[in-house]
Amino acid sequence: MAVKKDYKDQKLAEKLRDRKYYIPDSNPEFIKEVEKIGQTAAHMCYQCGTCTGSCPSAPRSSYRIRLFMRKAILGLEEEILTDPDLWLCTTCYSCTDRCPRDLAPTDAIMAMRNLAARRDIVPRNFLQTVQLIYKSGHGVPNNDANRAARKKLGLEEEPETTHKYPEYLPGIRKIIDHYGLKDRADKILSEGE
């Protein structure tokens, strides 16, 4: 006798039920777009769970990479791109290193993030990080407390980054400007105020 999965969200449970491969609100082309951007055959995922089992975010959050892979195969584009959990991946590549199918789930997640970003669906903290990188070259700029800690450890107060070599900051800004990231971050953040 088959074990029935008990998902907390009944709408999601209904959508993930295998009675039909594609349902009316799915986009069968979505997985193809994910594969094109991510350069991995995500449709070959057979849901073994190795990715979620090896994910450092999974035990500490609601992030389940296997569920994202499943939703992508089913074409549940809207659910994926609007799910805040999409942004919980740390891009550590543990899932990719361990995948028995030699897929790259991390790259599939990054592709899904790119598709979300095209629609300006990006968490505010990511956009604020873009602004900080543009300003200082760092997502977490150095501060007095960190400088003191580095000095106590026998390290130079400034790490081997744009804090120590500010002449490289214009190059970082040029890359960000090339992709329009700063302007988009500024626009999206100002709209949310």
Helices and strands as residue ranges (DSSP letters): H 10-16, H 30-38, G 42-44, H 50-54, G 58-60, H 65-74, H 77-81, G 84-88, H 94-98, H 105-118, H 124-136, H 144-152, G 166-168, H 169-178, H 181-191
